[in-house]
Every structure is written in structure tokens, then in C-alpha cells.
Amino acid sequence: MKVIITMDSEIMDGKINIKSKKFKDIANIRVSNAIKNIRLTGNLSNRRNYTYTEEQYKKIVKVLQSEVSDLKKRFEKEFSKDLSNTSKKIFNLED
């Protein structure tokens, strides 16, 4: 499965937002690679080919869940920075 983030060109002063394009290009590659590697790791569950303990598989799942949780927190932190910057009122005695 290939993940594709659509390229809705964001125009700023007649130019494509290069940072947005760069993000989308790199995200497509990295997320696709992450999915592929998670699926390959899932192949380790095949008991005909591998022997493992419940503790071992739970350790794998725990570390992957932790990394996804950290990823989510990093994105949420950046969004909350953006929101806090835009929601700040400018002081005005006229209000």
C-alpha cells in the first residue's frame, strides 16, 4: 500500500509553497516506508517460521505504540504553538 498525500499547490505570492511541497514529498516516502516496515515486523508473528514468547511480542508492540504516541505528541505540540500564536489578542485600550 502506497500512501499519497495529495499535492494541492498552496500559492503564496504566485509561487508554490516549497516547504509544503517538501513536507508532502518526504512524508509520502517516510510514511510508506514505516507502513512497509511495520507490516514486515508483523510477518514475525508467523509461528511456522519463528519462535517467540508473549513477552517478546508485547515488547515489540509496546515500543511501536510508544513511538507512534511520541510522533503524535510532536505534531500536536507544533499545532498548539500555531494556535496559541494566532489566538493571542493584541492589547488595545479601545476594547
LUMLOMI-223676 format. One record per atom (N, C-alpha, C): residue in one letter; y, z, x; atom name. Coordinates in Angstrom, 1 decimal. Layout:
<atoms>
{A {Y Z X} CA}
...
</atoms>
This chain:
<atoms>
{M {-1.2 0.0 0.8} N}
{M {0.0 0.0 0.0} CA}
{M {1.2 0.0 0.9} C}
{K {2.1 -0.9 0.7} N}
{K {3.3 -1.0 1.4} CA}
{K {4.5 -0.5 0.5} C}
{V {5.3 0.4 1.1} N}
{V {6.4 0.9 0.3} CA}
{V {7.6 0.1 0.7} C}
{I {8.3 -0.4 -0.3} N}
{I {9.5 -1.1 -0.1} CA}
{I {10.7 -0.5 -0.8} C}
{I {11.7 -0.2 -0.1} N}
{I {13.0 0.3 -0.7} CA}
{I {13.8 -0.9 -0.8} C}
{T {14.2 -1.2 -2.0} N}
{T {14.9 -2.5 -2.3} CA}
{T {16.3 -2.5 -1.6} C}
{M {16.7 -3.7 -1.2} N}
{M {17.9 -3.8 -0.4} CA}
{M {19.0 -4.2 -1.4} C}
{D {19.6 -3.2 -2.1} N}
{D {20.8 -3.5 -2.9} CA}
{D {22.0 -3.4 -1.9} C}
{S {22.5 -4.5 -1.5} N}
{S {23.5 -4.5 -0.4} CA}
{S {24.7 -3.8 -1.0} C}
{E {25.1 -2.8 -0.2} N}
{E {26.3 -2.0 -0.6} CA}
{E {27.4 -2.6 0.2} C}
{I {28.4 -3.0 -0.5} N}
{I {29.5 -3.7 0.1} CA}
{I {30.7 -2.7 0.4} C}
{M {31.2 -2.7 1.6} N}
{M {32.3 -1.9 1.9} CA}
{M {33.3 -2.8 2.7} C}
{D {34.4 -3.1 2.0} N}
{D {35.4 -3.9 2.6} CA}
{D {34.8 -5.3 3.0} C}
{G {33.9 -5.8 2.1} N}
{G {33.4 -7.1 2.4} CA}
{G {32.2 -7.2 3.4} C}
{K {31.8 -6.0 3.9} N}
{K {30.7 -6.0 4.9} CA}
{K {29.6 -5.2 4.3} C}
{I {28.3 -5.6 4.7} N}
{I {27.2 -4.8 4.3} CA}
{I {27.2 -3.5 5.1} C}
{N {26.9 -2.4 4.3} N}
{N {26.9 -1.1 4.9} CA}
{N {25.7 -1.0 5.9} C}
{I {26.0 -1.1 7.2} N}
{I {25.0 -1.2 8.2} CA}
{I {24.1 0.0 8.2} C}
{K {24.7 1.2 8.1} N}
{K {23.9 2.4 8.1} CA}
{K {22.9 2.5 7.0} C}
{S {23.3 2.0 5.8} N}
{S {22.4 2.0 4.7} CA}
{S {21.2 1.0 4.9} C}
{K {21.5 -0.1 5.4} N}
{K {20.5 -1.1 5.7} CA}
{K {19.6 -0.6 6.8} C}
{K {20.1 0.0 7.8} N}
{K {19.3 0.6 8.9} CA}
{K {18.4 1.7 8.3} C}
{F {18.9 2.6 7.5} N}
{F {18.1 3.6 6.8} CA}
{F {16.9 3.0 6.1} C}
{K {17.2 2.0 5.2} N}
{K {16.2 1.4 4.4} CA}
{K {15.1 0.7 5.3} C}
{D {15.6 0.0 6.3} N}
{D {14.6 -0.7 7.2} CA}
{D {13.7 0.3 7.9} C}
{I {14.3 1.3 8.4} N}
{I {13.4 2.3 9.1} CA}
{I {12.6 3.1 8.2} C}
{A {13.2 3.5 7.0} N}
{A {12.4 4.2 6.0} CA}
{A {11.2 3.5 5.5} C}
{N {11.3 2.2 5.3} N}
{N {10.2 1.3 4.9} CA}
{N {9.1 1.4 5.9} C}
{I {9.4 1.3 7.1} N}
{I {8.4 1.4 8.2} CA}
{I {7.8 2.7 8.3} C}
{R {8.6 3.8 8.4} N}
{R {8.1 5.1 8.6} CA}
{R {7.3 5.7 7.5} C}
{V {7.8 5.4 6.2} N}
{V {7.0 5.9 5.1} CA}
{V {5.7 5.2 4.9} C}
{S {5.7 3.9 5.2} N}
{S {4.5 3.1 5.1} CA}
{S {3.5 3.6 6.1} C}
{N {4.0 3.9 7.3} N}
{N {3.1 4.4 8.4} CA}
{N {2.6 5.8 8.0} C}
{A {3.4 6.7 7.5} N}
{A {3.0 8.0 7.1} CA}
{A {1.9 7.9 6.0} C}
{I {2.1 7.1 5.0} N}
{I {1.1 6.9 4.0} CA}
{I {-0.2 6.4 4.6} C}
{K {-0.2 5.4 5.4} N}
{K {-1.4 4.9 6.1} CA}
{K {-2.1 6.0 6.8} C}
{N {-1.4 6.8 7.6} N}
{N {-2.0 7.9 8.4} CA}
{N {-2.5 9.0 7.5} C}
{I {-1.9 9.3 6.4} N}
{I {-2.4 10.3 5.5} CA}
{I {-3.7 9.9 4.9} C}
{R {-3.7 8.6 4.5} N}
{R {-5.0 8.0 4.0} CA}
{R {-6.1 8.0 5.0} C}
{L {-5.8 7.7 6.3} N}
{L {-6.8 7.7 7.3} CA}
{L {-7.3 9.2 7.6} C}
{T {-6.4 10.1 7.5} N}
{T {-6.8 11.5 7.6} CA}
{T {-7.7 11.9 6.4} C}
{G {-7.4 11.4 5.2} N}
{G {-8.2 11.6 4.1} CA}
{G {-9.6 11.1 4.3} C}
{N {-9.8 10.0 5.1} N}
{N {-11.1 9.5 5.3} CA}
{N {-12.0 10.5 6.1} C}
{L {-11.4 11.5 6.7} N}
{L {-12.1 12.5 7.4} CA}
{L {-12.9 13.4 6.4} C}
{S {-12.6 13.3 5.1} N}
{S {-13.3 14.1 4.1} CA}
{S {-14.8 13.6 3.8} C}
{N {-15.1 12.4 4.3} N}
{N {-16.4 11.8 4.1} CA}
{N {-17.5 12.6 4.9} C}
{R {-18.3 13.4 4.1} N}
{R {-19.3 14.2 4.7} CA}
{R {-20.4 13.4 5.3} C}
{R {-20.6 12.2 5.0} N}
{R {-21.6 11.4 5.6} CA}
{R {-21.3 11.0 7.1} C}
{N {-20.0 11.1 7.4} N}
{N {-19.6 10.7 8.7} CA}
{N {-19.1 11.9 9.6} C}
{Y {-18.7 13.0 8.9} N}
{Y {-18.1 14.1 9.6} CA}
{Y {-18.6 15.5 9.0} C}
{T {-18.6 16.5 9.9} N}
{T {-18.9 17.8 9.5} CA}
{T {-17.7 18.7 9.8} C}
{Y {-17.3 19.5 8.8} N}
{Y {-16.1 20.3 8.9} CA}
{Y {-16.3 21.5 8.0} C}
{T {-15.5 22.5 8.3} N}
{T {-15.5 23.7 7.4} CA}
{T {-14.4 23.7 6.4} C}
{E {-14.5 24.5 5.4} N}
{E {-13.4 24.7 4.4} CA}
{E {-12.1 25.1 5.1} C}
{E {-12.2 26.0 6.1} N}
{E {-11.1 26.4 6.9} CA}
{E {-10.4 25.3 7.6} C}
{Q {-11.2 24.4 8.1} N}
{Q {-10.6 23.2 8.9} CA}
{Q {-9.8 22.3 7.9} C}
{Y {-10.4 22.0 6.8} N}
{Y {-9.7 21.0 5.9} CA}
{Y {-8.5 21.7 5.3} C}
{K {-8.6 23.0 5.0} N}
{K {-7.4 23.7 4.4} CA}
{K {-6.3 23.7 5.4} C}
{K {-6.6 23.9 6.7} N}
{K {-5.6 23.9 7.8} CA}
{K {-4.9 22.5 7.8} C}
{I {-5.7 21.4 7.7} N}
{I {-5.1 20.1 7.7} CA}
{I {-4.1 19.9 6.5} C}
{V {-4.6 20.3 5.3} N}
{V {-3.8 20.2 4.1} CA}
{V {-2.5 21.0 4.2} C}
{K {-2.7 22.3 4.7} N}
{K {-1.6 23.2 4.8} CA}
{K {-0.5 22.6 5.7} C}
{V {-0.9 22.1 6.9} N}
{V {0.2 21.6 7.8} CA}
{V {0.9 20.3 7.3} C}
{L {0.1 19.5 6.6} N}
{L {0.7 18.3 6.0} CA}
{L {1.7 18.7 4.9} C}
{Q {1.3 19.7 4.0} N}
{Q {2.2 20.1 3.0} CA}
{Q {3.4 20.8 3.5} C}
{S {3.3 21.5 4.6} N}
{S {4.4 22.2 5.3} CA}
{S {5.4 21.1 5.8} C}
{E {4.9 20.1 6.4} N}
{E {5.7 19.0 7.0} CA}
{E {6.5 18.3 5.8} C}
{V {5.8 18.0 4.7} N}
{V {6.5 17.4 3.6} CA}
{V {7.5 18.3 3.0} C}
{S {7.2 19.6 2.9} N}
{S {8.2 20.6 2.5} CA}
{S {9.4 20.6 3.4} C}
{D {9.2 20.6 4.7} N}
{D {10.3 20.6 5.6} CA}
{D {11.2 19.3 5.5} C}
{L {10.5 18.2 5.3} N}
{L {11.2 16.9 5.1} CA}
{L {12.1 17.0 3.9} C}
{K {11.6 17.5 2.8} N}
{K {12.3 17.6 1.5} CA}
{K {13.5 18.5 1.7} C}
{K {13.3 19.7 2.4} N}
{K {14.4 20.6 2.7} CA}
{K {15.6 19.9 3.5} C}
{R {15.2 19.1 4.5} N}
{R {16.2 18.4 5.3} CA}
{R {17.0 17.5 4.5} C}
{F {16.4 16.7 3.6} N}
{F {17.1 15.8 2.7} CA}
{F {18.0 16.6 1.8} C}
{E {17.4 17.6 1.2} N}
{E {18.2 18.5 0.2} CA}
{E {19.4 19.1 0.9} C}
{K {19.2 19.5 2.1} N}
{K {20.3 20.2 2.9} CA}
{K {21.5 19.2 3.0} C}
{E {21.1 17.9 3.4} N}
{E {22.2 16.9 3.6} CA}
{E {22.9 16.6 2.3} C}
{F {22.1 16.5 1.2} N}
{F {22.7 16.2 -0.1} CA}
{F {23.6 17.4 -0.5} C}
{S {23.2 18.6 -0.3} N}
{S {24.1 19.7 -0.7} CA}
{S {25.4 19.7 0.1} C}
{K {25.3 19.3 1.4} N}
{K {26.5 19.2 2.2} CA}
{K {27.5 18.2 1.5} C}
{D {26.9 17.0 1.1} N}
{D {27.7 16.0 0.5} CA}
{D {28.4 16.5 -0.8} C}
{L {27.6 17.2 -1.6} N}
{L {28.0 17.7 -2.9} CA}
{L {29.1 18.8 -2.7} C}
{S {28.9 19.6 -1.7} N}
{S {29.9 20.7 -1.5} CA}
{S {31.2 20.1 -1.0} C}
{N {31.1 19.1 -0.2} N}
{N {32.4 18.4 0.3} CA}
{N {33.1 17.7 -0.8} C}
{T {32.4 17.1 -1.8} N}
{T {33.1 16.4 -2.8} CA}
{T {33.6 17.3 -4.0} C}
{S {32.9 18.4 -4.1} N}
{S {33.3 19.3 -5.2} CA}
{S {34.4 20.3 -4.9} C}
{K {34.8 20.4 -3.6} N}
{K {35.9 21.3 -3.2} CA}
{K {37.2 20.8 -3.8} C}
{K {37.9 21.7 -4.5} N}
{K {39.2 21.4 -5.0} CA}
{K {40.2 21.5 -3.9} C}
{I {41.2 20.7 -4.0} N}
{I {42.3 20.8 -3.1} CA}
{I {43.3 21.7 -3.8} C}
{F {43.9 22.6 -3.0} N}
{F {44.8 23.6 -3.5} CA}
{F {46.1 22.9 -4.0} C}
{N {46.5 23.3 -5.2} N}
{N {47.7 22.8 -5.8} CA}
{N {48.3 23.8 -6.7} C}
{L {49.5 24.2 -6.4} N}
{L {50.2 25.3 -7.2} CA}
{L {50.5 24.8 -8.6} C}
{E {50.4 23.5 -8.9} N}
{E {50.7 22.9 -10.2} CA}
{E {49.6 23.1 -11.2} C}
{D {48.4 23.4 -10.7} N}
{D {47.2 23.5 -11.6} CA}
{D {47.3 24.8 -12.4} C}
</atoms>
